[in-house]
Amino acid sequence: MFANLPDQLILFPSTQPLNPHGAMRRALSFDHGELEIWTARSRRAQQQGHADIFILRFYGNADRADRWAAAEAEMWNERAVEVWGMNYPGFGGSKGPARLSKIGRAALAAFDELKLHAGDRPVVPYGASIGATAALHVAAQRPVAALILHNPVPLREIILRRFGWWNLWLLAGPIALQIPRDLDSIENAKASHAPAVFLLAEKDEIVPPRYHMLVANAYAGEKRVITLHSAHHNDPIEGTALADFYQALDWLLGKSRSP
């Protein structure tokens, strides 16, 4: 009765064409189909002909890499950065169906391909919302240089604790049990040791801040936590928080280059 119900309740894929604003499309072989990656270089990386840092970007639910990769390449404060944004299976040009069980494996496939391209240059997964579950899975399974997590969501915990009471856990329990193990943000945080920056919206209406902190407190590596004051779930990083973010990036990227 509950087959694929978590996928239907949690994932909101879209496949209509979007303007990539200059980002370049790559396609990886995955599950007898294609996994779509959109890449873009910052102006500094374009000028020098190569990137010094690679950002592997995992977006929130109902969002797409083709919408953001080019714009985000310019947010790194004059650093030579190349962004690789992944569309989850069933999203954009990544072949479906959209399944939670495919996200973790797709994220590892994207990292492995990027690592071959990057060589010894640092690769930093950056996940927002449900994208943080993918980023944490990669960090727990691969030698990432660093990690950025924006409003991370512990899926099992939020289903049980926030939505279980009104159905006496008769619905929430079976749904939580179907969340794939590789998307368990708490366990992946405990297994991740790369330096990390947490960006946490103070007034998140979708993932309440107490759930962000479950992930942040479980994280095993060195970390810096930036509170985005008065910010909601989908608000951009701006104002003093943006200055704090750039300062944290200096720390993070310095750590990623340490022997």
LINKA-V732996 format. One record per helix or strand of 2 or more residues. SS is the DSSP state (hx for helix, st for strand). FROM is the first residue (numbers start at 1). LEN is the number of residues. If there is no record, write none. Layout:
[[SS;FROM;LEN] [SS;FROM;LEN]]
This chain:
[[hx;5;6] [st;24;7] [st;33;9] [hx;43;6] [st;53;6] [hx;65;8] [st;81;6] [hx;100;19] [st;122;7] [hx;130;12] [st;146;5] [hx;155;9] [hx;165;3] [hx;172;6] [hx;181;3] [hx;185;6] [st;195;7] [hx;209;10] [st;223;6] [hx;240;17]]
